[in-house]
Amino acid sequence: MEKLVTDWFDKWSNGDYLNLPISESFKHTSPFGTIEGKKAYLDLVEKNKDKFLGYSFKIHDAIYENEKACVRYTARQKDFSLDVSEWYHVKDKLIEEIIAYDHIGDIHEDRKLKGN
């Protein structure tokens, strides 16, 4: 499992998104929405290369089991930084699903915690 997740990050780091270790029925869920199917996912990346490619990754924590893993990391692209926790679910030695929890912006004023 660790090798598969490492391969995922290596492919992204090298811009080799066409060879990601994902199944044909791959599903990716994040605060941006859900993308279903390998073709739909790769098409989205192709149309938005500026938002998907050129990142470096710093892995903070990772938990690996037989058919799932959880990784917490920071992705950096030029002046942009994104903190992410992702669950990876594997089937037949390919990533079948990723559920991502990203910090995608500032906290709305009405959701900020008040100090003591």
C-alpha positions in Angstrom: 0.0 0.0 0.0 2.8 2.4 0.9 4.5 1.8 -2.5 1.2 2.6 -4.3 0.7 5.9 -2.5 4.4 6.8 -3.0 3.9 6.1 -6.7 0.9 8.4 -6.7 2.9 11.3 -5.2 5.9 10.6 -7.5 3.7 10.7 -10.6 2.2 14.1 -9.5 5.7 15.5 -8.6 6.9 14.6 -12.1 3.8 15.8 -13.9 3.1 12.2 -15.1 -0.6 12.3 -14.4 -1.6 10.2 -17.4 0.1 7.2 -15.6 -1.5 7.6 -12.2 -2.1 4.2 -10.5 -5.9 4.6 -10.6 -8.7 2.3 -11.7 -11.1 2.9 -14.5 -13.9 3.5 -12.0 -11.7 5.9 -9.9 -13.7 8.4 -7.7 -12.2 11.5 -6.2 -14.1 13.5 -3.5 -13.0 16.8 -2.1 -14.5 20.1 -1.0 -14.5 21.0 -4.7 -16.9 18.2 -5.5 -16.8 14.5 -6.7 -15.3 13.3 -10.0 -16.3 9.8 -11.1 -14.3 7.8 -13.5 -10.6 7.8 -14.6 -11.4 9.5 -17.9 -13.4 12.3 -16.3 -10.6 12.8 -13.7 -7.8 12.9 -16.3 -9.9 15.2 -18.6 -10.3 17.6 -15.6 -6.6 17.6 -14.9 -5.8 18.2 -18.6 -8.1 21.2 -18.7 -6.7 22.7 -15.5 -3.0 21.8 -15.6 -2.1 25.1 -14.1 -4.0 24.1 -10.9 -2.9 20.5 -10.8 0.7 20.4 -11.9 4.0 21.8 -10.6 3.5 20.9 -6.9 6.1 19.7 -4.4 4.8 17.7 -1.5 5.8 17.4 2.1 4.3 14.4 3.8 3.6 15.0 7.5 1.8 11.7 8.5 0.8 8.5 6.9 -1.1 5.4 8.0 -1.0 2.3 5.8 -3.3 -0.7 5.9 -3.9 -3.5 3.4 -6.4 -1.8 1.2 -6.5 1.8 2.5 -4.2 4.5 3.7 -4.5 8.0 5.1 -1.9 10.7 4.3 -1.6 14.3 5.7 0.6 16.5 3.6 1.3 20.1 2.4 1.3 20.7 -1.4 3.2 23.8 -2.6 3.0 25.4 -6.0 4.9 28.7 -6.4 3.2 31.1 -3.9 0.3 28.7 -3.2 0.1 26.2 -0.3 -2.6 23.7 0.4 -2.9 21.5 3.5 -4.6 18.2 2.8 -5.6 14.9 4.5 -6.6 12.1 2.1 -8.0 8.6 2.4 -6.9 6.2 -0.3 -9.0 3.1 -1.0 -7.4 0.4 -3.1 -8.9 -2.4 -5.2 -7.0 -4.9 -7.4 -3.7 -3.0 -6.7 -5.0 0.3 -8.0 -6.4 3.4 -6.3 -10.2 3.0 -6.5 -11.2 6.1 -4.5 -9.7 9.1 -2.7 -11.5 11.2 -0.2 -9.7 14.5 0.4 -10.1 17.0 3.1 -8.4 20.3 1.9 -8.1 23.7 3.5 -9.5 25.7 0.6 -9.5 29.2 1.9 -10.1 31.6 4.7 -12.7 30.8 7.4 -15.9 32.8 7.0 -16.3 35.5 9.6 -19.4 34.0 11.1 -17.5 30.6 11.6 -14.4 32.1 13.4 -13.9 31.1 17.1 -14.1 34.0 19.6 -11.2 34.4 22.0 -11.5 34.3 25.8 
